[in-house]
Amino acid sequence: MQRRAFIGGFASALAVAPLTIGAQPTGKVYRIGYLSIGSTSMYTRPLEAFREGLRELGWVEGRNVYIEYRFAEGHADRLPALADELVGLKVDIIVASPTPSAQAARDATRTIPIVGLSLTEPVAIGLVPSLARPGGNITGLTYGVDTEIFGKRLQLLKETIPNLRRVAVLSHPASGGPSFPLRMESVRRAARSLDLPLQILEVREPGDFEAAFAAMVKERADALLLSGDAMFFVHRVRLAELALKNRLPSMSTQWQWVDAGGLIAYAPSFPDQWRRAATYVDKILRGAKPADLPIEQPTKFELVINLKTAKSLGLTIPQPLLARADEVIR
């Protein structure tokens, strides 16, 4: 595997701990709650980047901060109880990703500061009144403008697949919460701008995957677009196998999708976002109010391509596209 941009392994990351000792608060050990609808493996690189970002700012896990991790393993219905657990532990701050996790944290507390990550349409769904002045106890980083991101993904599929005529979109409404309809409308708007018909398929559980792929084949879809869903991540190997079996070039968000056998991943850089989240945590633990910290948009994006999968599908990835990739699996 060729990796042009890669955050080091967990063990090596823990070994590096640059400290700004003089800036550290004295005496108190702070407790950070981390809440995610996903799993530990889903956020390995981002969490390494988050911890590294904290260390660079003088916060060392086990020394002056402790992190309480709570993962819902793809089950959105578990989030409220996990959020209540963190509140019951009297954590000083909650880091929550993505939107459903931030919503669960906000529902659990209106006083503990919350740093939300990969937030989808936080203003439109009522999570905050504005990005510039979020108010309340939530701040953080958005996932970006969905229409632009989905438009980019569809454009990348068009660059990769000659005569692309129809794209199947696999979705899981149960894990998206109030932002799900907005995200699907963003996909539709992006597709209309490219004059590209969509076939949107909703699944409730992994047992629905086979029927969904049968429907894609029946409608002669030329490619598959998956939302960045925690359930899809947990079952990424199975989904990648089904995509390959049914000759469907696939696009998703996490690099792990490509590592599992998917064709392409494109999304905001999660390690970059999580590292930036450490600066929010730092400011808040030093006295800043979330209400006064603007919610930021992503500034770095990552493109990952699996050439082995492309070869199996009989596709030749254009050289200019390969040149733009941050990571290529050969």
RODO-2510 file (C-alpha; in nm, 4 decimals, decimal comma):
residues 330
     n   res          X          Y          Z
     1     m     0,0000     0,0000     0,0000
     2     q     0,1342     0,3405    -0,0957
     3     r     0,0463     0,6114     0,1539
     4     r     0,1369     0,9684     0,0637
     5     a    -0,0314     1,1164     0,3692
     6     f    -0,0398     0,8984     0,6752
     7     i    -0,0642     0,9572     1,0461
     8     g     0,1639     0,7238     1,2362
     9     g     0,0599     0,4178     1,4310
    10     f    -0,0893     0,4338     1,7756
    11     a     0,2185     0,3122     1,9566
    12     s     0,4500     0,5587     1,7883
    13     a     0,1999     0,8391     1,8369
    14     l     0,1893     0,7761     2,2091
    15     a     0,5663     0,7903     2,2248
    16     v     0,5756     1,1454     2,0931
    17     a     0,4533     1,3993     2,3454
    18     p     0,5682     1,7545     2,2869
    19     l     0,4572     1,9652     2,5821
    20     t     0,3946     2,3315     2,6345
    21     i     0,4388     2,2941     3,0072
    22     g     0,4283     2,6612     3,0890
    23     a     0,0821     2,6986     2,9380
    24     q    -0,0714     2,4094     3,1298
    25     p    -0,3195     2,4770     3,4058
    26     t    -0,1887     2,3553     3,7381
    27     g    -0,3461     2,1080     3,9745
    28     k    -0,6702     1,9992     3,8095
    29     v    -0,7029     1,6858     3,5998
    30     y    -0,9764     1,7317     3,3400
    31     r    -1,2080     1,4629     3,2078
    32     i    -1,3040     1,4593     2,8398
    33     g    -1,6017     1,2574     2,7212
    34     y    -1,5810     1,1165     2,3687
    35     l    -1,9116     1,0081     2,2133
    36     s    -1,9454     0,8444     1,8722
    37     i    -2,2083     0,6508     1,6822
    38     g    -1,9215     0,4586     1,5221
    39     s    -1,6633     0,2124     1,6497
    40     t    -1,3040     0,2392     1,7677
    41     s    -1,1685     0,1069     1,4365
    42     m    -1,3735     0,3628     1,2429
    43     y    -1,1821     0,6467     1,4059
    44     t    -0,8339     0,5005     1,4610
    45     r    -0,6461     0,7675     1,2635
    46     p    -0,8689     1,0589     1,3707
    47     l    -0,8345     0,9679     1,7376
    48     e    -0,4578     0,9412     1,7037
    49     a    -0,4608     1,2891     1,5496
    50     f    -0,6861     1,4194     1,8295
    51     r    -0,4603     1,2858     2,1042
    52     e    -0,1524     1,4140     1,9249
    53     g    -0,3147     1,7563     1,8904
    54     l    -0,3910     1,7592     2,2614
    55     r    -0,0316     1,6636     2,3499
    56     e     0,1052     1,9429     2,1348
    57     l    -0,1090     2,1820     2,3399
    58     g     0,0123     2,0387     2,6685
    59     w    -0,2689     1,7935     2,7432
    60     v    -0,1411     1,4419     2,8044
    61     e    -0,3865     1,1570     2,8457
    62     g    -0,3365     0,9999     3,1867
    63     r    -0,1483     1,2997     3,3204
    64     n    -0,3677     1,6106     3,3144
    65     v    -0,6621     1,4781     3,1121
    66     y    -0,8547     1,1535     3,1042
    67     i    -1,0743     1,0550     2,8105
    68     e    -1,3909     0,8537     2,8637
    69     y    -1,4706     0,6795     2,5338
    70     r    -1,8231     0,5740     2,4409
    71     f    -1,8993     0,4090     2,1031
    72     a    -2,2466     0,3098     1,9836
    73     e    -2,1023     0,0603     1,7294
    74     g    -2,3389     0,1770     1,4569
    75     h    -2,6546     0,1726     1,6719
    76     a    -2,8027     0,5219     1,6921
    77     d    -3,0540     0,4128     1,9569
    78     r    -2,7676     0,3597     2,2019
    79     l    -2,6483     0,7196     2,1869
    80     p    -2,8863     0,8751     2,4451
    81     a    -2,7832     0,6288     2,7178
    82     l    -2,4142     0,6717     2,6362
    83     a    -2,4505     1,0508     2,6481
    84     d    -2,6250     1,0233     2,9848
    85     e    -2,3355     0,8096     3,1111
    86     l    -2,0859     1,0807     3,0231
    87     v    -2,2984     1,3483     3,1888
    88     g    -2,3271     1,1280     3,4985
    89     l    -1,9478     1,1037     3,5093
    90     k    -1,9373     1,4847     3,5297
    91     v    -1,6988     1,5195     3,2374
    92     d    -1,5675     1,8708     3,1759
    93     i    -1,6296     1,8617     2,8006
    94     i    -1,7825     1,6243     2,5429
    95     v    -1,6368     1,5637     2,1961
    96     a    -1,9117     1,4148     1,9772
    97     s    -1,9087     1,2811     1,6210
    98     p    -2,0910     1,2916     1,3894
    99     t    -2,4238     1,4823     1,3957
   100     p    -2,6436     1,2221     1,5733
   101     s    -2,3833     1,1971     1,8504
   102     a    -2,3729     1,5753     1,8932
   103     q    -2,7527     1,5829     1,9060
   104     a    -2,7584     1,3126     2,1744
   105     a    -2,4993     1,5031     2,3768
   106     r    -2,6970     1,8279     2,3429
   107     d    -3,0158     1,6494     2,4537
   108     a    -2,8315     1,5136     2,7579
   109     t    -2,6859     1,8457     2,8747
   110     r    -2,7243     2,2167     2,8059
   111     t    -2,4368     2,3137     3,0362
   112     i    -2,1372     2,0857     2,9637
   113     p    -1,9445     2,2228     2,6623
   114     i    -1,9744     2,0112     2,3461
   115     v    -1,7340     2,0050     2,0508
   116     g    -1,9167     1,8483     1,7568
   117     l    -1,7282     1,6974     1,4627
   118     s    -1,8418     1,6277     1,1050
   119     l    -2,1632     1,8161     1,1718
   120     t    -2,4165     1,8073     0,8878
   121     e    -2,6282     2,1201     0,8397
   122     p    -2,6101     2,2149     1,2126
   123     v    -2,8042     2,5379     1,1553
   124     a    -3,0756     2,3832     0,9382
   125     i    -3,1490     2,1073     1,1907
   126     g    -3,1559     2,3505     1,4824
   127     l    -2,8407     2,2360     1,6557
   128     v    -2,7037     2,5929     1,6590
   129     p    -2,8513     2,9282     1,5468
   130     s    -2,5501     3,0197     1,3304
   131     l    -2,2001     2,9036     1,2448
   132     a    -2,0395     3,2362     1,3311
   133     r    -2,2045     3,2598     1,6735
   134     p    -2,3275     2,9147     1,7718
   135     g    -2,4540     3,0199     2,1141
   136     g    -2,5422     2,7663     2,3811
   137     n    -2,2953     2,4926     2,4694
   138     i    -2,2041     2,3577     2,1218
   139     t    -1,9295     2,4480     1,8774
   140     g    -1,6981     2,2470     1,6523
   141     l    -1,6512     2,1659     1,2847
   142     t    -1,8937     2,0857     1,0051
   143     y    -1,8671     1,8112     0,7466
   144     g    -1,8727     2,0807     0,4799
   145     v    -2,1314     2,1817     0,2226
   146     d    -2,3001     1,8524     0,1337
   147     t    -2,4037     1,9533    -0,2169
   148     e    -2,0433     2,0400    -0,3036
   149     i    -1,9016     1,7222    -0,1473
   150     f    -2,1553     1,4911    -0,3101
   151     g    -2,1078     1,6779    -0,6365
   152     k    -1,7342     1,6136    -0,6134
   153     r    -1,7890     1,2437    -0,5431
   154     l    -2,0215     1,2061    -0,8399
   155     q    -1,7787     1,3989    -1,0589
   156     l    -1,4983     1,1634    -0,9530
   157     l    -1,7145     0,8673    -1,0541
   158     k    -1,7791     1,0320    -1,3910
   159     e    -1,4037     1,0775    -1,4400
   160     t    -1,3431     0,7125    -1,3550
   161     i    -1,6271     0,5397    -1,5393
   162     p    -1,6751     0,5990    -1,9114
   163     n    -2,0405     0,6534    -2,0075
   164     l    -2,1665     0,6697    -1,6477
   165     r    -2,5455     0,6843    -1,6751
   166     r    -2,6977     0,5908    -1,3373
   167     v    -2,5672     0,5845    -0,9796
   168     a    -2,7182     0,3792    -0,6984
   169     v    -2,7131     0,5448    -0,3552
   170     l    -2,7244     0,3178    -0,0503
   171     s    -2,8582     0,4912     0,2604
   172     h    -2,9521     0,4096     0,6187
   173     p    -3,2101     0,6633     0,7439
   174     a    -3,2154     0,5344     1,1034
   175     s    -2,8630     0,6550     1,1784
   176     g    -2,8908     0,9953     1,0125
   177     g    -3,1431     1,1611     1,2410
   178     p    -3,2963     1,4945     1,1339
   179     s    -3,0057     1,5649     0,8984
   180     f    -3,0807     1,2590     0,6816
   181     p    -3,3450     1,4201     0,4549
   182     l    -3,1211     1,7236     0,4062
   183     r    -2,8287     1,5034     0,3088
   184     m    -3,0374     1,3079     0,0584
   185     e    -3,1638     1,6303    -0,0966
   186     s    -2,8016     1,7429    -0,1293
   187     v    -2,7246     1,4224    -0,3210
   188     r    -3,0204     1,4846    -0,5513
   189     r    -2,9199     1,8464    -0,6162
   190     a    -2,5629     1,7426    -0,6933
   191     a    -2,6851     1,4728    -0,9329
   192     r    -2,9211     1,7147    -1,1101
   193     s    -2,6356     1,9566    -1,1644
   194     l    -2,4490     1,6771    -1,3446
   195     d    -2,7598     1,5483    -1,5257
   196     l    -2,7027     1,2116    -1,3606
   197     p    -3,0012     0,9891    -1,2630
   198     l    -2,9952     0,8328    -0,9158
   199     q    -3,1417     0,5171    -0,7692
   200     i    -3,1774     0,5780    -0,3935
   201     l    -3,2113     0,2622    -0,1842
   202     e    -3,2811     0,2618     0,1888
   203     v    -3,1807    -0,0252     0,4170
   204     r    -3,2673    -0,0865     0,7807
   205     e    -3,0267    -0,3671     0,8672
   206     p    -2,7462    -0,5741     0,7118
   207     g    -3,0008    -0,8361     0,6098
   208     d    -3,1300    -0,5865     0,3508
   209     f    -2,7988    -0,5623     0,1633
   210     e    -2,8546    -0,8508    -0,0776
   211     a    -3,1948    -0,7229    -0,1898
   212     a    -3,0557    -0,3719    -0,2343
   213     f    -2,7785    -0,4959    -0,4646
   214     a    -3,0275    -0,7065    -0,6595
   215     a    -3,2305    -0,3896    -0,7152
   216     m    -2,9195    -0,2056    -0,8350
   217     v    -2,8452    -0,4758    -1,0895
   218     k    -3,2077    -0,4833    -1,2036
   219     e    -3,2065    -0,1077    -1,2649
   220     r    -2,8652    -0,1313    -1,4350
   221     a    -2,6812     0,1035    -1,2053
   222     d    -2,3288     0,1812    -1,3253
   223     a    -2,1814     0,2727    -0,9861
   224     l    -2,2550     0,2798    -0,6136
   225     l    -2,2372     0,5750    -0,3744
   226     l    -2,2522     0,5010    -0,0020
   227     s    -2,3155     0,7555     0,2697
   228     g    -2,0633     0,7668     0,5531
   229     d    -2,2798     0,5536     0,7796
   230     a    -2,1571     0,3707     1,0894
   231     m    -2,3477     0,0517     1,0014
   232     f    -2,1941     0,0540     0,6542
   233     f    -1,8523     0,0937     0,8118
   234     v    -1,9000    -0,2026     1,0441
   235     h    -2,0039    -0,4169     0,7446
   236     r    -1,7675    -0,2569     0,4928
   237     v    -1,5969    -0,5831     0,3909
   238     r    -1,9291    -0,7463     0,3081
   239     l    -2,0485    -0,4402     0,1170
   240     a    -1,7229    -0,4174    -0,0771
   241     e    -1,7535    -0,7855    -0,1674
   242     l    -2,1109    -0,7339    -0,2900
   243     a    -2,0061    -0,4311    -0,4943
   244     l    -1,7247    -0,6264    -0,6587
   245     k    -1,9430    -0,9349    -0,7124
   246     n    -2,2046    -0,7209    -0,8873
   247     r    -1,9424    -0,5296    -1,0914
   248     l    -2,0249    -0,1947    -0,9290
   249     p    -1,7483     0,0644    -0,8881
   250     s    -1,8068     0,2181    -0,5460
   251     m    -1,7493     0,5499    -0,3702
   252     s    -1,7633     0,6153     0,0042
   253     t    -1,6083     0,8418     0,2668
   254     q    -1,3556     0,6596     0,4870
   255     w    -1,0177     0,5328     0,3669
   256     q    -1,1077     0,2032     0,5355
   257     w    -1,3734     0,1516     0,2682
   258     v    -1,1038     0,1481     0,0028
   259     d    -0,8818    -0,0648     0,2247
   260     a    -1,1668    -0,3189     0,2463
   261     g    -1,1925    -0,3435    -0,1333
   262     g    -1,4042    -0,0445    -0,2336
   263     l    -1,2869     0,1624    -0,5300
   264     i    -1,2708     0,5266    -0,4166
   265     a    -1,3139     0,7332    -0,1012
   266     y    -1,3411     1,1111    -0,0913
   267     a    -1,4214     1,3215     0,2133
   268     p    -1,2936     1,5927     0,4413
   269     s    -0,9763     1,4773     0,6143
   270     f    -1,0960     1,3289     0,9406
   271     p    -0,7492     1,3326     1,1018
   272     d    -0,7249     1,7021     1,0163
   273     q    -1,0660     1,7741     1,1678
   274     w    -0,9930     1,5781     1,4853
   275     r    -0,6588     1,7552     1,5265
   276     r    -0,8381     2,0886     1,4901
   277     a    -1,0913     1,9707     1,7489
   278     a    -0,8068     1,9525     2,0000
   279     t    -0,7669     2,3304     1,9701
   280     y    -1,1338     2,3757     2,0610
   281     v    -1,0914     2,1505     2,3636
   282     d    -0,7803     2,3426     2,4641
   283     k    -0,9545     2,6801     2,4423
   284     i    -1,2596     2,5619     2,6336
   285     l    -1,0594     2,3970     2,9127
   286     r    -0,8705     2,7254     2,9481
   287     g    -1,1925     2,9212     2,9918
   288     a    -1,3410     2,9995     2,6473
   289     k    -1,7162     2,9573     2,5994
   290     p    -1,8455     2,7373     2,3153
   291     a    -2,0994     3,0061     2,2327
   292     d    -1,8157     3,2400     2,1325
   293     l    -1,6187     2,9930     1,9189
   294     p    -1,7327     2,9903     1,5529
   295     i    -1,8063     2,6545     1,3932
   296     e    -1,5487     2,5931     1,1201
   297     q    -1,5743     2,4349     0,7759
   298     p    -1,3261     2,1676     0,6597
   299     t    -1,0193     2,2951     0,4779
   300     k    -0,8488     1,9688     0,3813
   301     f    -0,9951     1,6811     0,1789
   302     e    -0,8595     1,3330     0,1045
   303     l    -0,8906     1,1133    -0,2030
   304     v    -0,8062     0,7418    -0,1770
   305     i    -0,8108     0,4935    -0,4685
   306     n    -0,7800     0,1146    -0,4829
   307     l    -0,6037     0,0109    -0,8048
   308     k    -0,6485    -0,3603    -0,7319
   309     t    -1,0252    -0,3112    -0,7265
   310     a    -1,0102    -0,1015    -1,0429
   311     k    -0,8245    -0,3839    -1,2201
   312     s    -1,0802    -0,6401    -1,1006
   313     l    -1,3575    -0,4213    -1,2433
   314     g    -1,1742    -0,3718    -1,5713
   315     l    -1,1328     0,0006    -1,5102
   316     t    -0,8340     0,2175    -1,5901
   317     i    -0,8026     0,5069    -1,3467
   318     p    -0,7056     0,8219    -1,5402
   319     q    -0,3494     0,9282    -1,4623
   320     p    -0,4489     1,2871    -1,3676
   321     l    -0,6870     1,1401    -1,1078
   322     l    -0,4147     0,9144    -0,9671
   323     a    -0,1834     1,2143    -0,9463
   324     r    -0,4384     1,3944    -0,7281
   325     a    -0,4864     1,1010    -0,4897
   326     d    -0,3577     1,1309    -0,1343
   327     e    -0,3351     0,7545    -0,1023
   328     v    -0,3251     0,4716    -0,3576
   329     i    -0,3713     0,1050    -0,2740
   330     r    -0,1919    -0,1138    -0,5272
***
